[in-house]
């Protein structure tokens, strides 16, 4: 919870620059609306770790109404990835292969986004593992406490911003 409050504090300080509106904090997850883009998203930091980190890892589920995109998952991973990172997401008994860039990962398609979000709603934790640019496998772990409510708040936040226009 403290990590999320720190993340929210940092986002609040940057709010005038990035015009983000807080939609609420729910367990370990927060929900935000960025009316300039426009987009709404639920976001959480990975659990603390003593392992080496090149980036501050986070997970998000976003909506872009103007592009008709809903519940698109994105992961900022904690390390620079290898050219063949084999990124794997585990949520309860469900497993998903993801596509990746230098330090990011996404679902392979919209159907997988939907399946990942459904699994997130039903589980308490998730982890994402990959191979870093040094050839080592690493894992980022997340609590899903509050994820479903934050995802719902982000969806409602973008619906409301569309209706206000």
VENLIN-V531032 format. One record per helix or strand. SS is the DSSP state (@ for helix, = for strand). FROM is the first residue (numbers start at 1). TO is the last residue. If there is no record, write none. Layout:
ss/from/to
SS/FROM/TO
SS/FROM/TO
This chain:
ss/from/to
@/2/18
=/20/26
=/29/34
=/39/45
=/58/64
@/65/67
=/69/76
=/81/81
=/87/91
=/94/100
=/104/106
@/110/122
=/125/132
=/137/143
@/147/163
